[in-house]
Amino acid sequence: MNNEQFEFMFDTVLTDVVNQTYSTLSLPSKEQIQISMKKMMDIIEANHRWNTGNER
């Protein structure tokens, strides 16, 4: 078996394993991601204000 055949076989098997493992995984919607990012930014900004206030 040459290197190209091995790489093709490896890629094929790996793709199958990933598909079988994660095919039932539901990904968050665009809106859910945006809400999560907004919450994270709010927390970061609140921490920054708190840290800035403590430095004086």
TIVO-2410 file (N, C-alpha, C; in nm, 3 decimals):
# residues 56
REC num residu      c1      c2      c3 atome chaine
REC   1      M   0.086  -0.118   0.000     N      A
REC   1      M   0.000   0.000   0.000    CA      A
REC   1      M   0.090   0.124   0.000     C      A
REC   2      N   0.067   0.213  -0.096     N      A
REC   2      N   0.150   0.333  -0.099    CA      A
REC   2      N   0.093   0.440  -0.005     C      A
REC   3      N   0.168   0.546   0.008     N      A
REC   3      N   0.133   0.651   0.103    CA      A
REC   3      N  -0.001   0.718   0.069     C      A
REC   4      E  -0.027   0.742  -0.059     N      A
REC   4      E  -0.152   0.806  -0.100    CA      A
REC   4      E  -0.273   0.720  -0.065     C      A
REC   5      Q  -0.261   0.589  -0.088     N      A
REC   5      Q  -0.371   0.498  -0.054    CA      A
REC   5      Q  -0.396   0.500   0.096     C      A
REC   6      F  -0.288   0.499   0.173     N      A
REC   6      F  -0.302   0.501   0.318    CA      A
REC   6      F  -0.370   0.629   0.365     C      A
REC   7      E  -0.326   0.743   0.310     N      A
REC   7      E  -0.384   0.872   0.348    CA      A
REC   7      E  -0.532   0.877   0.312     C      A
REC   8      F  -0.566   0.827   0.194     N      A
REC   8      F  -0.707   0.825   0.153    CA      A
REC   8      F  -0.790   0.739   0.248     C      A
REC   9      M  -0.738   0.621   0.280     N      A
REC   9      M  -0.808   0.530   0.370    CA      A
REC   9      M  -0.824   0.595   0.508     C      A
REC  10      F  -0.717   0.656   0.557     N      A
REC  10      F  -0.719   0.721   0.688    CA      A
REC  10      F  -0.823   0.833   0.690     C      A
REC  11      D  -0.822   0.919   0.585     N      A
REC  11      D  -0.919   1.029   0.576    CA      A
REC  11      D  -1.062   0.977   0.571     C      A
REC  12      T  -1.084   0.871   0.495     N      A
REC  12      T  -1.218   0.813   0.482    CA      A
REC  12      T  -1.268   0.759   0.616     C      A
REC  13      V  -1.183   0.684   0.683     N      A
REC  13      V  -1.222   0.626   0.812    CA      A
REC  13      V  -1.245   0.736   0.914     C      A
REC  14      L  -1.155   0.834   0.917     N      A
REC  14      L  -1.169   0.944   1.012    CA      A
REC  14      L  -1.297   1.022   0.988     C      A
REC  15      T  -1.329   1.047   0.861     N      A
REC  15      T  -1.452   1.117   0.827    CA      A
REC  15      T  -1.574   1.039   0.874     C      A
REC  16      D  -1.573   0.908   0.852     N      A
REC  16      D  -1.684   0.823   0.897    CA      A
REC  16      D  -1.699   0.827   1.048     C      A
REC  17      V  -1.588   0.819   1.120     N      A
REC  17      V  -1.593   0.820   1.266    CA      A
REC  17      V  -1.649   0.953   1.316     C      A
REC  18      V  -1.603   1.062   1.258     N      A
REC  18      V  -1.651   1.195   1.299    CA      A
REC  18      V  -1.801   1.207   1.269     C      A
REC  19      N  -1.842   1.162   1.151     N      A
REC  19      N  -1.984   1.170   1.115    CA      A
REC  19      N  -2.070   1.087   1.209     C      A
REC  20      Q  -2.027   0.967   1.242     N      A
REC  20      Q  -2.104   0.881   1.331    CA      A
REC  20      Q  -2.108   0.938   1.472     C      A
REC  21      T  -1.998   0.999   1.515     N      A
REC  21      T  -1.989   1.050   1.651    CA      A
REC  21      T  -2.071   1.177   1.668     C      A
REC  22      Y  -2.063   1.267   1.571     N      A
REC  22      Y  -2.122   1.400   1.588    CA      A
REC  22      Y  -2.246   1.425   1.504     C      A
REC  23      S  -2.293   1.327   1.429     N      A
REC  23      S  -2.408   1.352   1.342    CA      A
REC  23      S  -2.535   1.384   1.421     C      A
REC  24      T  -2.546   1.334   1.543     N      A
REC  24      T  -2.665   1.362   1.623    CA      A
REC  24      T  -2.649   1.485   1.710     C      A
REC  25      L  -2.531   1.547   1.705     N      A
REC  25      L  -2.506   1.665   1.787    CA      A
REC  25      L  -2.578   1.784   1.726     C      A
REC  26      S  -2.662   1.850   1.803     N      A
REC  26      S  -2.731   1.967   1.749    CA      A
REC  26      S  -2.649   2.092   1.782     C      A
REC  27      L  -2.622   2.168   1.679     N      A
REC  27      L  -2.543   2.289   1.697    CA      A
REC  27      L  -2.636   2.405   1.732     C      A
REC  28      P  -2.585   2.503   1.807     N      A
REC  28      P  -2.669   2.617   1.843    CA      A
REC  28      P  -2.702   2.702   1.719     C      A
REC  29      S  -2.815   2.767   1.724     N      A
REC  29      S  -2.854   2.852   1.612    CA      A
REC  29      S  -2.772   2.980   1.614     C      A
REC  30      K  -2.779   3.053   1.505     N      A
REC  30      K  -2.707   3.181   1.494    CA      A
REC  30      K  -2.751   3.276   1.607     C      A
REC  31      E  -2.881   3.278   1.635     N      A
REC  31      E  -2.933   3.366   1.740    CA      A
REC  31      E  -2.879   3.326   1.878     C      A
REC  32      Q  -2.874   3.195   1.905     N      A
REC  32      Q  -2.822   3.148   2.034    CA      A
REC  32      Q  -2.675   3.187   2.050     C      A
REC  33      I  -2.599   3.177   1.943     N      A
REC  33      I  -2.457   3.215   1.948    CA      A
REC  33      I  -2.445   3.364   1.976     C      A
REC  34      Q  -2.526   3.446   1.909     N      A
REC  34      Q  -2.519   3.591   1.929    CA      A
REC  34      Q  -2.557   3.628   2.072     C      A
REC  35      I  -2.659   3.563   2.129     N      A
REC  35      I  -2.699   3.589   2.267    CA      A
REC  35      I  -2.586   3.553   2.362     C      A
REC  36      S  -2.524   3.438   2.341     N      A
REC  36      S  -2.413   3.395   2.426    CA      A
REC  36      S  -2.296   3.492   2.417     C      A
REC  37      M  -2.265   3.537   2.297     N      A
REC  37      M  -2.153   3.631   2.280    CA      A
REC  37      M  -2.184   3.764   2.348     C      A
REC  38      K  -2.310   3.809   2.339     N      A
REC  38      K  -2.348   3.935   2.404    CA      A
REC  38      K  -2.334   3.921   2.555     C      A
REC  39      K  -2.380   3.809   2.611     N      A
REC  39      K  -2.366   3.786   2.755    CA      A
REC  39      K  -2.219   3.788   2.795     C      A
REC  40      M  -2.136   3.722   2.715     N      A
REC  40      M  -1.993   3.716   2.746    CA      A
REC  40      M  -1.932   3.856   2.742     C      A
REC  41      M  -1.968   3.936   2.641     N      A
REC  41      M  -1.915   4.072   2.632    CA      A
REC  41      M  -1.964   4.157   2.750     C      A
REC  42      D  -2.088   4.140   2.791     N      A
REC  42      D  -2.140   4.213   2.907    CA      A
REC  42      D  -2.060   4.180   3.032     C      A
REC  43      I  -2.028   4.052   3.050     N      A
REC  43      I  -1.949   4.009   3.167    CA      A
REC  43      I  -1.809   4.070   3.161     C      A
REC  44      I  -1.747   4.065   3.042     N      A
REC  44      I  -1.612   4.121   3.026    CA      A
REC  44      I  -1.613   4.271   3.055     C      A
REC  45      E  -1.713   4.343   3.002     N      A
REC  45      E  -1.721   4.487   3.025    CA      A
REC  45      E  -1.746   4.518   3.172     C      A
REC  46      A  -1.831   4.441   3.238     N      A
REC  46      A  -1.858   4.462   3.380    CA      A
REC  46      A  -1.732   4.437   3.462     C      A
REC  47      N  -1.658   4.333   3.430     N      A
REC  47      N  -1.532   4.304   3.500    CA      A
REC  47      N  -1.430   4.415   3.476     C      A
REC  48      H  -1.427   4.466   3.354     N      A
REC  48      H  -1.332   4.573   3.322    CA      A
REC  48      H  -1.365   4.699   3.403     C      A
REC  49      R  -1.494   4.734   3.411     N      A
REC  49      R  -1.535   4.852   3.489    CA      A
REC  49      R  -1.501   4.832   3.636     C      A
REC  50      W  -1.526   4.710   3.687     N      A
REC  50      W  -1.498   4.680   3.827    CA      A
REC  50      W  -1.347   4.690   3.853     C      A
REC  51      N  -1.266   4.634   3.764     N      A
REC  51      N  -1.120   4.639   3.779    CA      A
REC  51      N  -1.069   4.782   3.770     C      A
REC  52      T  -1.124   4.860   3.677     N      A
REC  52      T  -1.082   4.999   3.660    CA      A
REC  52      T  -1.116   5.079   3.785     C      A
REC  53      G  -1.232   5.053   3.843     N      A
REC  53      G  -1.273   5.123   3.964    CA      A
REC  53      G  -1.185   5.090   4.083     C      A
REC  54      N  -1.131   4.971   4.090     N      A
REC  54      N  -1.047   4.929   4.203    CA      A
REC  54      N  -0.905   4.981   4.195     C      A
REC  55      E  -0.863   5.024   4.077     N      A
REC  55      E  -0.723   5.067   4.061    CA      A
REC  55      E  -0.698   5.206   4.116     C      A
REC  56      R  -0.802   5.283   4.140     N      A
REC  56      R  -0.784   5.421   4.186    CA      A
REC  56      R  -0.758   5.428   4.333     C      A
***
